[in-house]
Amino acid sequence: MRGLVYHGPAQTSWDTVPDPAIEEDTDAIVRVDATTVCGSDLHLRRGDLPEVKPGTVLGHEAVGEVVEVGRGVHTLRPGNQVIVSAVSSCGHCPLCHDNLYGQCRGGGGWILGNMINGTQAQFVRVPFADYSTYRRPSYVPLDDAVLLAELLPTAYEIGVRNGHVGPGDTVVVVGAGPVGLAAVVIARLYSPRRVIAVDLSLSRLAAATRLGADAAELPGRMVADLSEGPGADVVIEAAGDPESFLLATRVVREGGHIANIGMHGKPVTLHLEALWRKNLTISTGQVDTFSTPWLLDLLAFGRLAVSPLVTHRFGLDRMEDAYEVFSHGPDTGALKVVLYRELPAPSR
């Protein structure tokens, strides 16, 4: 088969690699019908995660068809359509019992495309398949389903839920990339008074407005008004940049919440000399994907309009093109890029 192989910082190629095989009884082999690229893939390809070994196939989000299962897999059989979670869960350790799959101590966590070969390939071996996949109903399109592998659970669990978004809140989302925009969509479910998106890209601010933000602003007057006035009840930091985190600390009100989603590749200064008296709650986290079944139900019943998040579509063999477009999202207009085993027919 072929997959996107990491050779070291800034070096990847679409190469022939060995077909995956069942290694543990709890494994499944999944044919990848759709996969995608996320911001953590860009960090990884830049060399920000030195533990990733050259020769690893990248990617950790996919939708596909089960082609083989180990003897210890009880909930899947060949032919099942599944969402492959970005986070693997052993299903048995104390942390997995607490829905903290990202911190799994039984061999799971973020391993696909990180510690083992991932999903940006024609096939993928999925460890702990009973606990690390979700059945995809046939009426949920691939475009929507692949967003459930990581993007939507991240926006909900690490942004909206950790931020305790509630009715009447003013919510500021700093960073209108894919995960920030997903947070805008999901925050609307909780009847906030206002959702404000902040970004440096005018195209992404326009996308935020289309997806339901009450205001979409450059870091300027509105942000200054919030800083000098009542402040935001919840700030979701979704850019992963030192300046964006600093902006979040300036905008939040006393007693408010800062929910950090962004993956920070550089040190960030926490100005406790200015914040210690504000009674803030600052949360961080890696997605656990425990919310995927709930989000899947919302999608199936039309409660989440997330299709506009997918802006570019490629065949699997154009993986390098997809990375190029996605990595320059503010210029290309790319939000989520999806790669398919078979490209869907253009909609009329």
Secondary structure, 3 states (H helix, E strand, C coil): CEEEEEEECCEEEEEECCCCCCCCCCCEEEEEEEEECCHHHHHHHHCCCCCCCCCCECCCCEEEEEEEECCCCCCCCCCCEEEECCCECCCCCHHHHCCCHHHCCCCCECCECCCECCCCECEEEECCHHHHEEECCCCCCHHHHHHCCCHHHHHHHHHHHCCCCCCCCEEEEECCCHHHHHHHHHHHHHCCCEEEEECCCHHHHHHHHHCCCCEEECCCHHHHHHHHCCCEEEEEECCCCHHHHHHHHHHEEEEEEEEECCCCCCCCCCCHHHHCCCCCEEECCCCCCCCHHHHHHHHHCCCCCCHHHEEEEEEHHHHHHHHHHHHCHHHHCCCEEEEECCCCCCCC
